[in-house]
Amino acid sequence: MRHSTPLVLALLVASTAALPAIADAQTLQEALALAYRSNPTLRGEQANQRAITENSARARSGWRPTVQLNMDASYQQGPYTSAFALGSYTSNSAEGYVSAKQTLYSFGHVANQVRAADARSEAEQHQLRLVEAQVFTNVVTAYMNVLRDRNILDVRRADLEMLTRQVQLTTSRYNLGGQPSEQVTRTDVEQAETRRRSAEVAVTQAQATLAASVAQFRAVIGADPSELTMPDSLPGLPATLDQALKTALTLNPQLAQMQETKKATSADIDTARSQWGPQIQVQGTFGTIGPASPFRGGQYGEQVTGVVQLVQPLYNGDLYNSQIRQARNIDEQARENIELARRTALQDVATNWHAVENGLQAISAGIAEVKSGETSLKGYQIEYGYGLRSTTDVLYADQNLRSAQVELASSRHDTIVAEATLLAAMGRLQSDDLLPGMPHYDAAAKFQHARTRGWEPLQAPISAIDKAGW
């Protein structure tokens, strides 16, 4: 099984290369733009946002009239008497009428339903912002994963190349002998060979890790990675921790969503209470009726009816009271969810702020460590040629350098990802912040369109009356 691993990797790489690329993402901003246009999670949530806003239009239908057309035809045949003495009779008729119904006053029931629907539509806008931030975080992570794993693969290949040369040099010295200070033992040869084999395994593992990162990149961004560039940092980072915390309390999408949900649950309480109030409706019909066969238009007569109805609930088996209690409990849960979201936002900001600070320090220290490691390895190799260093010294210096290079690649990756997570917690990892020159999906416009769709003249005065007292 172990010997088949290179073959499996070769097939995986070949199959990956055979897949057509949708587009090449060079910079991080280009990758974000491509994901913003094509990521199915984000586009699906945009469709869901449009669906949720339709609840606002549906709730407003309670202020609008309903009009329907009815057509009926009937036929009847039966005896004149129970003994059929006089034969039988037949009759047929047809009627058509238009009926209209309009709620004049619902004791605020429709008004509160509209409040709740609008609040949930607003909450869904923040849910869309939350999904957008999550997608962008995934894009940054996938982008940095490929950069890190490519860098690590280069380090592993350089290590293998160096150790291969070291094995050849050590083996030649062992076979040729020479001055006592330049002689090596069989142990030195085996030690170098062992490190070389370990480097081969490390290269294989790095290739597998990179293949997984490329697959993740393709799934999130929708394209194969090309030549990626290392970003210096993400735009919009705060200057201080206090500034980051204040921004999160204002813009964090999860917190904003919970606040809008709380408005909806408060409206749900009033909706349940309003069921106890009177409702006034007016209904009218206009139509005509006459014989269906044979059709004689002169025999059709017009019918006009009008009804004003007032309904006042008196008792319903505690149904409405139960709904009121239930709504109040849900409202209490929504209040607690606001506090939970607030604490979580502040925790995420503080955690990732310190992660960014530590990452920047790690990058600075890592650069110095790599530079020192390169100097040490080069010096050890020269001194090894003069018999002043042993094989173990060279291998140790090489190991320290490769570890430092891998740590530096990981630190750069972790820092950018922490920056993305920090901005997401602040509510600043949005298309408006990251893609300023690109057309953006306007969720507020979709909501406003839903609120005004189907408007008709009676809605304004009836809604004003219905809102009185609430």
N, C-alpha and C positions, 0 to 999 in steps of 0.2 A: 504493500500500500504506500509506503514511503517513497519508493522509486517512481511511482506513477504521478506524484505531485507535480513535477515540472511539466509533464505532458498535459495534465489537466489545466494548468495555468496557461500553457501555450494555446490550447484550444479556446480557453476563455478569452484570452487577448485577441485571438483571431476572430472569434465571433463578435466581440465588441467592436473591432475595427470594421467589420462588414456591415454594421448597422448604419443606416443613413442618419446624418445629423440634421436637426431642424435648423439650427443656426449656431454660430460660434460666439461664445461669450468671452470677451477678452478681459475687460475690467470688471470689477465688482459691481459698478453701477450698471453696466450693460447686462450683467446676469440678473440684477434686481429688476431691470426694465423688462427683460424677457419673461421672467416669472410673473411679473405683474400683468402682463398681457395674456399669458397662457396657462398659469397654474390652475389645475382643475379645482383644488380646494377653495382658492380665493374666488374663482368665477362662480362656483357653486354657491358660496355664501352670498355673493352679490345677487344671484337669482333668489335666494331665500329672503334677502332683505326686501326685494321687490314684492315677494309674496306676502310678507308680514305687513307691509304698508297697506295692502288691500283691506286689512281689517279696519283701518281707519275709514275707508270708503264704505265698507259694509255697515259700520256702526252709524254713519250719517244717514243711511237709508231709512232709519227710523223716523227722521224728520221729513221725509219725502213721501209723496202720495204713491199708491200702487193702483195701476189701471189695468184692467183685463177685459178681453172680449169673450163672450160666451155664445155658443150656438147650440140649440137643442131641437130635436125632432122626436115626436112620439106617435105611436099607433096603438089603437086599442080596439078590440072586438069582443062583444059579449051579449048575453041575452037581455031582452027587455024585462022579462019576468023570470022567476025561478023555474017555472014550468015550460019555458020556451014557447008559450002559446002564441006569442006574437012575433016569433022569429028572433032575429038578432040584429044588432046595430054595430056600426064601425065608426070610428072617429080618428082623426089624425090632426096634428098641429105642429107648428114650427115656431120657434122664437129666437130672436137674437137680441142681445143687450150688452151694453158697456157698463161696467161697474167701476167705481173709484172709491178708495178709502184713504183718509188722511187723519193721522193722529194730531190732535190740536194741543194736547198737554199730556205728558207722561209722568208728572211729578219728579222730573229730573232723571228719570230712568235712562232715557236715551242720551241725555247730556253726560251722565256719568259713564255710560258705555263708551262714548266718544273720548272722554278724558282718558279712560283706561287704554283704549286702542291706540291713541296718539302717544301715550307714554311708552307703551310696548314697542311702537314703531321707532321711537327715539332710542329705546334700549337696544333695538336690533341694529341701529346705526353704529352704536358703540361695540356691539358684538362683531360687526363687520370690521371695525378698526382693530379689534382684538385678533381676529383671524388674520387680517393683513399683517399685523406685527409678528404673529407666529410664523406666517409664511416667509416673511423677510428674515426672521431669525434663522429659519431652516435654510434659506438661500445663503446667508452669510456663513453658516456652519458648514454647509456642503462645499462652498467655494474654498473656505479655509482648510477643510479636510483634504481636498485635492492638492492644494499648495503644500501643506505640511507633508503629506504622504509622498508627493513627488520629491520633495527635498530630502526626506528620510531615505527614499530609494536611491537617490544620488549619493547620499552619504554611505549607504551600505555597499553600493557598487564601488565607490572609491576605496572603501575599506578592503573589499575583496581584492581589488587590483593591487593595493599596497601590500597586503599579506601574501599574495601570490608571488610578488617580487621578493618579499622577505624569505619565503620558503625556498625559492630558487637560490638566493644568496647564501642562506644558511646551509643548504644542502651542498653547494659548491665548496664552501669553506670546510665542511665536514669531510668531504671526499678528498680535498687537496691538502688538508693539513695546514702547514705553515708555521710561523713563529708561535711560540707558546701563548703569547698575548692575543693572537688572532684565532686560535683554535677554538672550535665549538665541539660540543658533545652530541651524542645521539639524542640525548634528552632535549637539547635545544632544537634539533630538527623536528622531533615529535611535537614539541610545544608549539612551534610555528605552524606545523601542519594542522594541529588541532584547532588553532585559532582560524586558520583558513577555512576549514570545514564549517566552523561555526558561522563564519562570514557568509558562506554559501547558503546556509539555512536562513540567515537573517535577510539575505536578498530575496529568497523565495517568499518569506513571510511579508516582507515589504511590498512585493508585487501583488500578493493576495489582498493586503490591506488597501492598496491603491485601487485595485479593481473594484472593491466594494465601495470605495469613496466615489469613483467615477459613476458607478450605478446609481448611487444616491444623488449625485449631481444631476444626472439625466432625469431622474424621477421628479426632483423638485423644480429644476430650472427648465427642463424640456429640451436640452441640447447636450451634446458631448463637449467636455471642456477642451479648449484649445490652449494657446499660450496665455496663461493667467498671470496677472501682475499683482504683486504684494501691495495691499493698501497701507498707507501710513496710519490712518485712523478713520473713524466714521464721522460724518458731519453732525453738528448739533450737540456735542458733548458739553456738559455743564462745567463751569469754572470751579464750583465748590459743591460740597455734599449738601449743604443747606439749600442751595439753588435747585439741586436735583430733587430733593425731598418736596420742596414747595411745588415744583412743576408736576410731580407725580400726583399730588393731592388735587391738582386742577385738571390734568389731562389723562391720567391713567384710565384706559378704556374699561377695564374690569370694574373699577370703582364707579365710573360714570354710568356704566350699565346697571349696576346695583341701585344707584340713586334713582334712575329712571324707572326701574322695576318697582321701587318703593312708591313712587307716585302712582303707578298703575294699581298696586294693591290697595292704596288709600282710596282710589276711585272705585275699586271693587267693593269696598265696604259701603260706600254711598249708593252704589248700584243695588246692592242687596237690601239696604234700608228703603230705597225708593219704591220697592215692590209693594210696600204697605200703603202707598199713597193712591189717590184717585187717578184714573186715566180717562181722558175724553177723546172720543173719536167721532168723526162724521163720515157717513157712507151714503153714496147715491148711485142710482142705476137709471139708465135710459135705454129703452128697447122697444121692440114691436113683436106682436104675436098674431098668428092667423093660421088658416088651413095649409097644410103642406102639399096636399094633392087633392084635387087639382089646385094649382097656384092661382090665386086671385088677389092681386095687390090691393084692390079696393077693400077687401075684407080684413086687412091687417090693421090693427089698432096699436097706438103708442102707449107705452107704460113708463111712468116716471115715479121714482120713489126716493125718499131721502130720510135718513135716520141719524139722529145724534145720540150717542151712547156714552153713558158715564158708568164706570165700573170702580167700585170701592171694595177691596178685599176686607173681610171681617175675620175669617178663621180658616186656616189651611193645614191643621195638624202639626204646627210648629215648623213647617218647611222653611218659611222665610226667616224665622229666628235662627234656625240652624245654619242657614246660609250666611247670616250676619256673623254668627260666632266663628264659623269657619273662615270667613274673609278676614276677620280680626286676627286670628291666629296666623294666617298666611302673611298678613301685614307685619306682624311681630317678627316672623322669620326673615322677611325682607329687610327689616331694620337691623337685625343682627348680621345679615349678609353684607350690609354696608360697612359695618365695623370690621368684619373679617377681611373684606377687600381692601380697606384702608390699611390695616396692619400688614397684610401680605404685600401691598405695594411698597410700603416703607421698608419692609424687610428686604424685598428684592432689590430696591435701589441701594440700600446700605451695603448689602452683600456684594453686589456687582461693582459698586464704586470701589470698594477695597480690592476686589479682584483685578480691576483695571490698574489700580495703583501698584499692586504687587507685580502684575504682569509687566508693566513698564520698567520696574526695577529689575525684574528677572531678565528682560531683554537687554538692558544696559549691561548687567553683569555677564550675561551669556555671550554678548559680543566680545567683551574683554577676555572671557575664558576661552573662547574659540581662537582668538588671536594668540593668546599665550600658548594654547595647546598646539597650534600650528608651528610656532617658533620652537617649542620644546621637541616636537617630533622631528622636525628638520635637523635640529642640533644633535639629537640622539642618533639619528641616522648617520650623520657625518662622523660623530665620535665612535659609532660602531665600526665604521670603516677603518678607524685607526686602532681598534681594539680597546677603546676606553669605555665602551658600554657593552653590556651583555645583551643577548637576544631578549631576555626577560624585560630589560629596560626599554627596548624599542617597542615591544608588544604592549607594555604598560602605557607608554606615552601615546601610542596609537589608540588604545582603548579609551583613554581619557579624552582625547580629541574627538572621537566619534560620539562619545556620550555627551560631550558639550555641544556638538553640532545638532544632535537629536533634541536635546533639551532646548536649544535656542529655537529650533523650528516649532516645537510644541508651545513654547512661551509666546511666540508671535501668533500662533493659532489661537491659543487660549485668551489672549488679550483682546483680539478683535471680536471674538465671540462674546466675551464679557462686555465689551462696549455695546454690542448689539442687544444683549439682554438688558443692560442698563437703560438704553434708550427705549426699549420696549416697555419696561416698567414705568418709565417717565411718561409714556404716551407720545414719544418723539420718533418712533421707528415706523413712520407712515410714508406713503408715496409723496405727500406734499413736502416732506422733509428731505427724502432721499432722491426723488426724481422731479425736481422743480420745473424742468422744461418739457415735461411729458403730459399729455391729456390724462386727466384723472376721472375715475368713476365718481359721479356726484350723487351720493346717497341722499343728501338733503333735498335735492331737486326731485328725486323719485318720490320721496315722502310728500313733498308739497303738491306734486301732481296728483297723487292718490287722494289727498285731502280735498282737492277741488274738482275731481272727476265726477261727472254726473250732477253738478250743482244745478238747482232750479230756484225760481224766485221765492217760493213759499218757505224755503229753508231758513232764510235770515230771520223773519219775524217769529216763526215757530221755535227756532232754536233759542232766540232771546227770551221768549216766554218760558221755555222749558228750563233754562239755566237759572231762572229767578229763584233766589233762596239757597243756591248751592255754591 
